[in-house]
Amino acid sequence: MSVETLTSSLPLVARSFATTGLRSEDLDFLPITSDGRTGVSIHRLYSTEETGEGGPAAGIVRYEPGAGAVPHRHEGYEIIYVFEGQLETDGGVHPAGSLLVMEPGSVHAPRSASGAVLLVVWEKPVATL
């Protein structure tokens, strides 16, 4: 089965990524100011509005150069895939192509000196410290 056939039924974000790479400039982003974030915006894939309070959420997240978040604890798993740029955490610098799995109870303060575009999947909302 060709990639075109396989991806023809996928949502636009997945089809674009599978054939030409992620085109974040084609997505609508909204600022995220919750959880002490600055310089961060999101293209929501789904949110707690659809899944219910305390439920999962996912989005394409963009960090502008110098953007970051205050330390927060994960109540459930968080999966981060770095499409572009570099994400920095207390665990180091994670360049494009990195996949991070934050376990429940883990704490971090993500930031990006140069900017980054990420896929983020939250199993549960985070708790700001």
Secondary structure, 3 states (H helix, E strand, C coil): CCHHHHHCCCCHHHHHHHHHCCCHHHCCCEEECHHHCEEEEEEEEECHHHHCCCCCEEEEEEEEEEEECCCEEECCCEEEEEEEEEEEECCEEEECCCEEEECCCCEECCEECCCEEEEEEECCCEEEC
